[in-house]
Amino acid sequence: MAADPTPNPHATAEEVQAAYADPKLANVLYHDWEAGTYDEKWSISYDERCISYATERFKAVAGDLGPYENAMELGSGTGFFLLNLMQGGVIKKGHVTDLSPGMVEVALRNARGLGLDVDGRVADAEGIPYPDESFDLVIGHAVLHHIPDVPAAMREVRRVLKPGGRFVFAGEPTRVGDRYARKLGQATWWLTTNVTRFGPLRAWRKPQEELDESSRAAALEAVVDLHTFDPSSLEDVCRSAGLVEVRAVTEEFTAALFGWPVRTFEAAVPREKLGFGWAMFAYRTWQRLTWLDEKVMRRVLPRELFYNVLVTGRKPG
Ligand SMILES: C[S@@+](CC[C@H](N)C(=O)[O-])C[C@H]1O[C@@H](n2cnc3c(N)ncnc32)[C@H](O)[C@@H]1O
C-alpha cells in the first residue's frame, strides 16, 4: 500500500504509515489535509444551491423544517450541512464538531464569514464532549460511514439529545450503491488517465505528480471509509440505541450512476479544461436525474438499490 510521501504537509511519514492501521488517525490526517480545499473539491457553497440541497435532504427524511433552537453537527467537515440549514432557517444556534481540528477551524471560519452564531469543538462521535440533554437536534452528513463504532455513536447521540429531540443523518452510502459507485469511479479513472496518454488528448492529462497524489489520497480514503449501510440495518442500530420513530429513506439511483463517473472525470483532468458550461451541464443533468429517481425510480425499485441513505428519529420524551 502506498504510504509515502506524506499527503498531509503536517504529518510525518511514520504517522501516515500508522494511519493505515488506525482508522481514527487516518481520518484526522486525511481530513486535516483535505480541509483547506474541501469546499472546492466537492463544489460546496453557502448560497441558494446548497441551502436548497441541505434543506431538501432534511425535509425528505425528517418531514419538517423546524426551526430547532439548539443543534449540533457530528463530523461537520467545513460546515456544509449545519451552516446551510442555519441559512435555510432550520436551525437557530449551531455547534460544529469534528475529529479533525483542521475541519473545525475551516467550519468556524466559514460560519464567521456568513455571520452565523456558531461555536465548535474537536470531538469524537463515540464520546461527544457535551453534557446530557444539551440539544434539540443532532445532525450529520457523510459521517457515520467513517466512525468505527456506529452503535456507540448513536448511544451518544441519544445521551446529548433533549427528551423528544430529533436526529438526522444524511449522505451515507448504501451497501449496493457503494459497490456500483466504486466500480464506475475506478473504470472512469482508468479510462481517463490512459486515454489522455496519447496524441492531442495529452493536453487533457494532469501532471503525473497530481495523479500520483490522487492515487495516494484514494489509498488513504480506503482506510477512512469503514462502512456501508443497508437501510433496515441502519434503522436497527438506531433503535438498539434507544431511539424511537426511526425511519430511513434512500435516494439517487440514476443520479449516482451519472454523478460518480462525472466527479471522477473532473478529478482526473485539468480544472481549466472544464468551464462553466460543463459545470452547468453536469449540475442540470444531475438535477433532472434526481427528479426521475424521486418521481419514478423510487416507486419501482427496492430502496436498497439507491446510493444514499438518510435516517432520522427521536429520543423518547
Ligand atoms: C466525508 S467528511 C463529511 C464532512 C461534512 N459533513 C460534509 O458533508 O461535507 C466526514 C467528516 O467526518 C469526520 N469524522 C470522521 N470520523 C469521525 C469521528 N469518529 N467523530 C467525528 N468526526 C469524524 C471527518 O474528519 C470528516 O470531516
The ligand as a Gaussian input file, in Angstrom:
#p B3LYP/6-31G(d) Opt

LIG

0 1
 C      -16.816000      12.891000       4.333000
 S      -16.466000      14.122000       5.525000
 C      -18.027000      14.966000       5.569000
 C      -17.918000      16.365000       6.048000
 C      -19.215000      17.161000       6.052000
 N      -20.176000      16.607000       6.968000
 C      -19.778000      17.233000       4.659000
 O      -20.767000      16.556000       4.380000
 O      -19.226000      17.969000       3.838000
 C      -16.501000      13.208000       7.055000
 C      -16.093000      14.010000       8.253000
 O      -16.271000      13.207000       9.417000
 C      -15.179000      13.400000      10.287000
 N      -15.035000      12.234000      11.160000
 C      -14.514000      11.031000      10.861000
 N      -14.556000      10.205000      11.922000
 C      -15.121000      10.897000      12.923000
 C      -15.420000      10.594000      14.290000
 N      -15.148000       9.408000      14.834000
 N      -16.008000      11.554000      15.041000
 C      -16.269000      12.780000      14.500000
 N      -15.997000      13.124000      13.228000
 C      -15.426000      12.198000      12.443000
 C      -14.008000      13.620000       9.365000
 O      -12.919000      14.256000       9.987000
 C      -14.642000      14.447000       8.237000
 O      -14.533000      15.814000       8.441000

